[in-house]
């Protein structure tokens, strides 16, 4: 039985694997329950990552804007 790396499975999930690789993975998934389980875990991880929303602190945004303002004033002078 062929074993696939997590990277190959991610390519498959993102539909970026080659047609040959896709076919091989699909055939293996039909026969290998542990591979199906690995794929399920990867899918769940992807779904959790998709839900993560990060927001910068207001203080950081203000510092970046201030820095940009200072640099634009320096260029004018």
SEROMI-136083 format. One record per atom (N, C-alpha, C, O): residue in three letters; atom name; x, y, z. Coordinates in nm, 2 decimals, padded with zeros to 4 digits, always signed. Atoms other than C-alpha are relative to their C-alpha. Example, Ala and Ser with C-alpha at 12.3 -4.5 7.8 and 13.67 -1.06 7.14 Angstrom:
REM residues 2
+-----+----+--------+--------+--------+
:   r :  a :      x :      y :      z :
+-----+----+--------+--------+--------+
: ALA :  N : +00.09 : -00.12 : +00.00 :
: ALA : CA : +01.23 : -00.45 : +00.78 :
: ALA :  C : +00.09 : +00.12 : +00.00 :
: ALA :  O : +00.19 : +00.12 : +00.07 :
: SER :  N : -00.09 : -00.11 : +00.00 :
: SER : CA : +01.37 : -00.11 : +00.71 :
: SER :  C : -00.08 : +00.11 : +00.08 :
: SER :  O : -00.03 : +00.22 : +00.09 :
+-----+----+--------+--------+--------+
//
This chain:
REM residues 77
+-----+----+--------+--------+--------+
:   r :  a :      x :      y :      z :
+-----+----+--------+--------+--------+
: UNK :  N : +00.08 : -00.12 : +00.00 :
: UNK : CA : +00.00 : +00.00 : +00.00 :
: UNK :  C : +00.09 : +00.12 : +00.00 :
: UNK :  O : +00.19 : +00.13 : +00.07 :
: UNK :  N : -00.08 : -00.12 : +00.01 :
: UNK : CA : +00.13 : +00.34 : -00.09 :
: UNK :  C : -00.03 : +00.09 : +00.12 :
: UNK :  O : -00.15 : +00.11 : +00.16 :
: UNK :  N : +00.02 : -00.10 : -00.11 :
: UNK : CA : +00.18 : +00.59 : +00.19 :
: UNK :  C : +00.02 : +00.14 : -00.06 :
: UNK :  O : +00.11 : +00.16 : -00.14 :
: UNK :  N : +00.00 : -00.14 : +00.05 :
: UNK : CA : +00.12 : +00.96 : +00.13 :
: UNK :  C : +00.04 : +00.09 : +00.12 :
: UNK :  O : +00.00 : +00.07 : +00.23 :
: UNK :  N : -00.04 : -00.10 : -00.10 :
: UNK : CA : +00.28 : +01.25 : +00.31 :
: UNK :  C : -00.11 : +00.09 : +00.03 :
: UNK :  O : -00.21 : +00.11 : -00.05 :
: UNK :  N : +00.10 : -00.10 : -00.03 :
: UNK : CA : +00.07 : +01.51 : +00.49 :
: UNK :  C : +00.00 : +00.11 : -00.11 :
: UNK :  O : -00.11 : +00.17 : -00.14 :
: UNK :  N : +00.00 : -00.11 : +00.11 :
: UNK : CA : +00.19 : +01.76 : +00.22 :
: UNK :  C : -00.07 : -00.05 : -00.12 :
: UNK :  O : -00.14 : +00.03 : -00.18 :
: UNK :  N : +00.07 : +00.05 : +00.12 :
: UNK : CA : +00.06 : +01.53 : -00.06 :
: UNK :  C : -00.15 : +00.01 : +00.03 :
: UNK :  O : -00.23 : +00.04 : -00.06 :
: UNK :  N : +00.15 : +00.00 : -00.04 :
: UNK : CA : -00.28 : +01.50 : +00.13 :
: UNK :  C : -00.05 : +00.15 : +00.00 :
: UNK :  O : -00.16 : +00.17 : -00.05 :
: UNK :  N : +00.04 : -00.14 : +00.01 :
: UNK : CA : -00.29 : +01.88 : +00.16 :
: UNK :  C : -00.02 : +00.05 : -00.14 :
: UNK :  O : -00.11 : +00.12 : -00.17 :
: UNK :  N : +00.02 : -00.03 : +00.15 :
: UNK : CA : -00.23 : +01.92 : -00.21 :
: UNK :  C : -00.13 : -00.05 : -00.05 :
: UNK :  O : -00.20 : +00.01 : -00.13 :
: UNK :  N : +00.12 : +00.07 : +00.05 :
: UNK : CA : -00.51 : +01.68 : -00.27 :
: UNK :  C : -00.12 : +00.08 : +00.05 :
: UNK :  O : -00.22 : +00.11 : -00.02 :
: UNK :  N : +00.12 : -00.07 : -00.06 :
: UNK : CA : -00.75 : +01.87 : -00.03 :
: UNK :  C : -00.02 : +00.14 : -00.07 :
: UNK :  O : -00.13 : +00.18 : -00.09 :
: UNK :  N : +00.01 : -00.13 : +00.07 :
: UNK : CA : -00.67 : +02.20 : -00.20 :
: UNK :  C : -00.01 : -00.01 : -00.15 :
: UNK :  O : -00.01 : +00.09 : -00.23 :
: UNK :  N : +00.01 : +00.03 : +00.14 :
: UNK : CA : -00.71 : +02.04 : -00.54 :
: UNK :  C : +00.12 : +00.05 : -00.08 :
: UNK :  O : +00.10 : +00.11 : -00.19 :
: UNK :  N : -00.12 : -00.04 : +00.06 :
: UNK : CA : -00.35 : +02.11 : -00.63 :
: UNK :  C : +00.09 : -00.11 : -00.04 :
: UNK :  O : +00.20 : -00.09 : -00.09 :
: UNK :  N : -00.09 : +00.12 : +00.03 :
: UNK : CA : -00.22 : +01.76 : -00.68 :
: UNK :  C : -00.02 : -00.03 : -00.15 :
: UNK :  O : -00.12 : +00.01 : -00.21 :
: UNK :  N : +00.00 : +00.04 : +00.14 :
: UNK : CA : -00.15 : +01.62 : -01.02 :
: UNK :  C : -00.12 : -00.10 : -00.02 :
: UNK :  O : -00.16 : -00.16 : +00.07 :
: UNK :  N : +00.11 : +00.10 : +00.02 :
: UNK : CA : -00.43 : +01.41 : -01.19 :
: UNK :  C : +00.04 : -00.14 : +00.04 :
: UNK :  O : -00.04 : -00.21 : +00.10 :
: UNK :  N : -00.05 : +00.13 : -00.03 :
: UNK : CA : -00.22 : +01.10 : -01.14 :
: UNK :  C : +00.00 : -00.02 : +00.15 :
: UNK :  O : -00.04 : -00.12 : +00.21 :
: UNK :  N : -00.01 : +00.00 : -00.15 :
: UNK : CA : -00.16 : +01.18 : -00.77 :
: UNK :  C : -00.14 : +00.00 : +00.06 :
: UNK :  O : -00.17 : -00.08 : +00.15 :
: UNK :  N : +00.14 : +00.00 : -00.05 :
: UNK : CA : -00.53 : +01.26 : -00.72 :
: UNK :  C : -00.07 : -00.14 : -00.01 :
: UNK :  O : -00.13 : -00.18 : +00.08 :
: UNK :  N : +00.05 : +00.13 : +00.02 :
: UNK : CA : -00.63 : +00.93 : -00.87 :
: UNK :  C : +00.05 : -00.10 : +00.10 :
: UNK :  O : -00.02 : -00.19 : +00.15 :
: UNK :  N : -00.06 : +00.09 : -00.09 :
: UNK : CA : -00.38 : +00.74 : -00.66 :
: UNK :  C : -00.05 : +00.02 : +00.14 :
: UNK :  O : -00.08 : -00.08 : +00.22 :
: UNK :  N : +00.05 : -00.03 : -00.13 :
: UNK : CA : -00.50 : +00.91 : -00.34 :
: UNK :  C : -00.15 : -00.05 : +00.01 :
: UNK :  O : -00.18 : -00.11 : +00.11 :
: UNK :  N : +00.14 : +00.04 : -00.01 :
: UNK : CA : -00.87 : +00.85 : -00.42 :
: UNK :  C : -00.01 : -00.15 : +00.01 :
: UNK :  O : -00.09 : -00.21 : +00.08 :
: UNK :  N : +00.00 : +00.15 : -00.01 :
: UNK : CA : -00.80 : +00.48 : -00.48 :
: UNK :  C : +00.05 : -00.05 : +00.13 :
: UNK :  O : -00.01 : -00.15 : +00.19 :
: UNK :  N : -00.05 : +00.04 : -00.13 :
: UNK : CA : -00.60 : +00.45 : -00.16 :
: UNK :  C : -00.11 : +00.03 : +00.11 :
: UNK :  O : -00.12 : -00.05 : +00.20 :
: UNK :  N : +00.10 : -00.04 : -00.10 :
: UNK : CA : -00.88 : +00.63 : +00.03 :
: UNK :  C : -00.11 : -00.11 : +00.01 :
: UNK :  O : -00.17 : -00.13 : +00.11 :
: UNK :  N : +00.11 : +00.10 : +00.00 :
: UNK : CA : -01.13 : +00.36 : -00.08 :
: UNK :  C : +00.04 : -00.12 : +00.08 :
: UNK :  O : -00.04 : -00.20 : +00.13 :
: UNK :  N : -00.05 : +00.13 : -00.06 :
: UNK : CA : -00.91 : +00.08 : +00.07 :
: UNK :  C : +00.06 : +00.02 : +00.14 :
: UNK :  O : +00.06 : -00.08 : +00.21 :
: UNK :  N : -00.08 : -00.02 : -00.12 :
: UNK : CA : -00.72 : +00.24 : +00.36 :
: UNK :  C : -00.07 : +00.09 : +00.10 :
: UNK :  O : -00.08 : +00.21 : +00.08 :
: UNK :  N : +00.07 : -00.08 : -00.09 :
: UNK : CA : -00.92 : +00.35 : +00.66 :
: UNK :  C : +00.09 : +00.09 : +00.08 :
: UNK :  O : +00.04 : +00.20 : +00.12 :
: UNK :  N : -00.09 : -00.09 : -00.08 :
: UNK : CA : -00.62 : +00.50 : +00.84 :
: UNK :  C : +00.03 : +00.12 : -00.09 :
: UNK :  O : +00.05 : +00.23 : -00.03 :
: UNK :  N : -00.02 : -00.11 : +00.08 :
: UNK : CA : -00.56 : +00.72 : +00.54 :
: UNK :  C : -00.12 : +00.09 : +00.00 :
: UNK :  O : -00.11 : +00.21 : +00.00 :
: UNK :  N : +00.12 : -00.08 : -00.01 :
: UNK : CA : -00.92 : +00.83 : +00.55 :
: UNK :  C : -00.01 : +00.08 : +00.13 :
: UNK :  O : -00.05 : +00.19 : +00.13 :
: UNK :  N : +00.00 : -00.07 : -00.13 :
: UNK : CA : -00.88 : +00.91 : +00.92 :
: UNK :  C : +00.10 : +00.12 : -00.01 :
: UNK :  O : +00.07 : +00.22 : +00.05 :
: UNK :  N : -00.10 : -00.11 : +00.01 :
: UNK : CA : -00.56 : +01.12 : +00.84 :
: UNK :  C : -00.06 : +00.11 : -00.07 :
: UNK :  O : -00.04 : +00.23 : -00.04 :
: UNK :  N : +00.06 : -00.11 : +00.08 :
: UNK : CA : -00.75 : +01.31 : +00.58 :
: UNK :  C : -00.11 : +00.07 : +00.08 :
: UNK :  O : -00.12 : +00.19 : +00.06 :
: UNK :  N : +00.10 : -00.06 : -00.08 :
: UNK : CA : -01.04 : +01.37 : +00.82 :
: UNK :  C : +00.06 : +00.09 : +00.10 :
: UNK :  O : +00.01 : +00.20 : +00.12 :
: UNK :  N : -00.07 : -00.08 : -00.10 :
: UNK : CA : -00.80 : +01.51 : +01.08 :
: UNK :  C : +00.06 : +00.13 : -00.07 :
: UNK :  O : +00.04 : +00.24 : -00.02 :
: UNK :  N : -00.05 : -00.12 : +00.08 :
: UNK : CA : -00.64 : +01.74 : +00.81 :
: UNK :  C : -00.11 : +00.09 : -00.03 :
: UNK :  O : -00.10 : +00.21 : -00.02 :
: UNK :  N : +00.11 : -00.08 : +00.04 :
: UNK : CA : -00.98 : +01.86 : +00.70 :
: UNK :  C : -00.05 : +00.08 : +00.12 :
: UNK :  O : -00.08 : +00.20 : +00.11 :
: UNK :  N : +00.05 : -00.07 : -00.12 :
: UNK : CA : -01.08 : +01.94 : +01.06 :
: UNK :  C : +00.10 : +00.11 : +00.04 :
: UNK :  O : +00.06 : +00.22 : +00.08 :
: UNK :  N : -00.10 : -00.10 : -00.03 :
: UNK : CA : -00.75 : +02.13 : +01.11 :
: UNK :  C : -00.02 : +00.12 : -00.09 :
: UNK :  O : -00.01 : +00.23 : -00.05 :
: UNK :  N : +00.02 : -00.11 : +00.09 :
: UNK : CA : -00.81 : +02.33 : +00.80 :
: UNK :  C : -00.12 : +00.08 : +00.03 :
: UNK :  O : -00.12 : +00.21 : +00.02 :
: UNK :  N : +00.12 : -00.07 : -00.03 :
: UNK : CA : -01.16 : +02.42 : +00.91 :
: UNK :  C : +00.02 : +00.09 : +00.13 :
: UNK :  O : -00.03 : +00.20 : +00.13 :
: UNK :  N : -00.03 : -00.08 : -00.12 :
: UNK : CA : -01.03 : +02.54 : +01.25 :
: UNK :  C : +00.09 : +00.12 : -00.04 :
: UNK :  O : +00.06 : +00.23 : +00.01 :
: UNK :  N : -00.09 : -00.11 : +00.04 :
: UNK : CA : -00.76 : +02.75 : +01.08 :
: UNK :  C : -00.08 : +00.10 : -00.08 :
: UNK :  O : -00.06 : +00.22 : -00.07 :
: UNK :  N : +00.09 : -00.09 : +00.08 :
: UNK : CA : -01.03 : +02.90 : +00.85 :
: UNK :  C : -00.08 : +00.09 : +00.09 :
: UNK :  O : -00.12 : +00.20 : +00.06 :
: UNK :  N : +00.08 : -00.07 : -00.10 :
: UNK : CA : -01.22 : +03.02 : +01.16 :
: UNK :  C : +00.08 : +00.10 : +00.08 :
: UNK :  O : +00.02 : +00.19 : +00.15 :
: UNK :  N : -00.08 : -00.09 : -00.08 :
: UNK : CA : -00.93 : +03.20 : +01.32 :
: UNK :  C : +00.00 : +00.14 : -00.06 :
: UNK :  O : +00.03 : +00.16 : -00.18 :
: UNK :  N : +00.00 : -00.14 : +00.04 :
: UNK : CA : -00.96 : +03.58 : +01.30 :
: UNK :  C : +00.09 : +00.07 : +00.09 :
: UNK :  O : +00.07 : +00.08 : +00.21 :
: UNK :  N : -00.10 : -00.08 : -00.08 :
: UNK : CA : -00.67 : +03.79 : +01.42 :
: UNK :  C : -00.02 : +00.15 : -00.03 :
: UNK :  O : -00.04 : +00.19 : -00.15 :
: UNK :  N : +00.01 : -00.14 : +00.02 :
: UNK : CA : -00.70 : +04.16 : +01.47 :
: UNK :  C : +00.11 : +00.07 : +00.08 :
: UNK :  O : +00.14 : +00.03 : +00.19 :
: UNK :  N : -00.11 : -00.07 : -00.07 :
: UNK : CA : -00.41 : +04.39 : +01.55 :
: UNK :  C : -00.06 : +00.09 : +00.11 :
: UNK :  O : -00.17 : +00.14 : +00.09 :
: UNK :  N : +00.04 : -00.09 : -00.10 :
: UNK : CA : -00.43 : +04.59 : +01.86 :
: UNK :  C : +00.00 : +00.14 : -00.05 :
: UNK :  O : +00.08 : +00.18 : -00.14 :
: UNK :  N : +00.01 : -00.13 : +00.04 :
: UNK : CA : -00.54 : +04.95 : +01.81 :
: UNK :  C : +00.13 : +00.08 : +00.02 :
: UNK :  O : +00.17 : +00.16 : -00.07 :
: UNK :  N : -00.13 : -00.07 : -00.03 :
: UNK : CA : -00.21 : +05.07 : +01.97 :
: UNK :  C : +00.10 : -00.02 : -00.11 :
: UNK :  O : +00.17 : +00.07 : -00.15 :
: UNK :  N : -00.10 : +00.04 : +00.11 :
: UNK : CA : -00.01 : +04.89 : +01.70 :
: UNK :  C : -00.04 : +00.07 : -00.13 :
: UNK :  O : +00.05 : +00.13 : -00.20 :
: UNK :  N : +00.05 : -00.07 : +00.13 :
: UNK : CA : -00.22 : +05.03 : +01.41 :
: UNK :  C : +00.03 : +00.15 : +00.01 :
: UNK :  O : +00.08 : +00.20 : -00.09 :
: UNK :  N : -00.03 : -00.14 : -00.02 :
: UNK : CA : -00.18 : +05.38 : +01.55 :
: UNK :  C : +00.15 : +00.03 : -00.01 :
: UNK :  O : +00.19 : +00.13 : -00.07 :
: UNK :  N : -00.15 : -00.02 : +00.01 :
: UNK : CA : +00.20 : +05.34 : +01.58 :
: UNK :  C : +00.04 : -00.01 : -00.15 :
: UNK :  O : +00.13 : +00.06 : -00.19 :
: UNK :  N : -00.03 : +00.01 : +00.14 :
: UNK : CA : +00.22 : +05.22 : +01.22 :
: UNK :  C : -00.04 : +00.12 : -00.08 :
: UNK :  O : +00.04 : +00.17 : -00.16 :
: UNK :  N : +00.05 : -00.12 : +00.06 :
: UNK : CA : +00.01 : +05.51 : +01.10 :
: UNK :  C : +00.09 : +00.12 : +00.03 :
: UNK :  O : +00.12 : +00.20 : -00.06 :
: UNK :  N : -00.09 : -00.11 : -00.04 :
: UNK : CA : +00.23 : +05.75 : +01.30 :
: UNK :  C : +00.13 : -00.01 : -00.07 :
: UNK :  O : +00.18 : +00.09 : -00.12 :
: UNK :  N : -00.13 : +00.03 : +00.06 :
: UNK : CA : +00.55 : +05.60 : +01.16 :
: UNK :  C : -00.01 : +00.04 : -00.15 :
: UNK :  O : +00.07 : +00.11 : -00.20 :
: UNK :  N : +00.02 : -00.03 : +00.14 :
: UNK : CA : +00.41 : +05.63 : +00.80 :
: UNK :  C : -00.01 : +00.15 : -00.02 :
: UNK :  O : +00.04 : +00.20 : -00.12 :
: UNK :  N : +00.02 : -00.14 : +00.01 :
: UNK : CA : +00.31 : +05.99 : +00.86 :
: UNK :  C : +00.13 : +00.07 : +00.02 :
: UNK :  O : +00.16 : +00.16 : -00.06 :
: UNK :  N : -00.14 : -00.06 : -00.02 :
: UNK : CA : +00.66 : +06.08 : +00.99 :
: UNK :  C : +00.08 : -00.02 : -00.12 :
: UNK :  O : +00.15 : +00.07 : -00.16 :
: UNK :  N : -00.09 : +00.03 : +00.12 :
: UNK : CA : +00.83 : +05.91 : +00.69 :
: UNK :  C : -00.05 : +00.08 : -00.12 :
: UNK :  O : +00.03 : +00.13 : -00.20 :
: UNK :  N : +00.05 : -00.08 : +00.12 :
: UNK : CA : +00.60 : +06.09 : +00.44 :
: UNK :  C : +00.04 : +00.15 : +00.02 :
: UNK :  O : +00.06 : +00.21 : -00.08 :
: UNK :  N : -00.04 : -00.14 : -00.03 :
: UNK : CA : +00.68 : +06.43 : +00.61 :
: UNK :  C : +00.15 : +00.01 : -00.03 :
: UNK :  O : +00.19 : +00.11 : -00.09 :
: UNK :  N : -00.14 : -00.01 : +00.03 :
: UNK : CA : +01.05 : +06.35 : +00.59 :
: UNK :  C : +00.03 : +00.01 : -00.15 :
: UNK :  O : +00.12 : +00.08 : -00.19 :
: UNK :  N : -00.03 : +00.00 : +00.14 :
: UNK : CA : +01.03 : +06.29 : +00.22 :
: UNK :  C : -00.04 : +00.13 : -00.06 :
: UNK :  O : +00.02 : +00.17 : -00.16 :
: UNK :  N : +00.04 : -00.13 : +00.05 :
: UNK : CA : +00.85 : +06.62 : +00.16 :
: UNK :  C : +00.11 : +00.10 : +00.03 :
: UNK :  O : +00.13 : +00.19 : -00.06 :
: UNK :  N : -00.10 : -00.10 : -00.04 :
: UNK : CA : +01.13 : +06.82 : +00.34 :
: UNK :  C : +00.12 : -00.03 : -00.07 :
: UNK :  O : +00.22 : +00.04 : -00.06 :
+-----+----+--------+--------+--------+
//
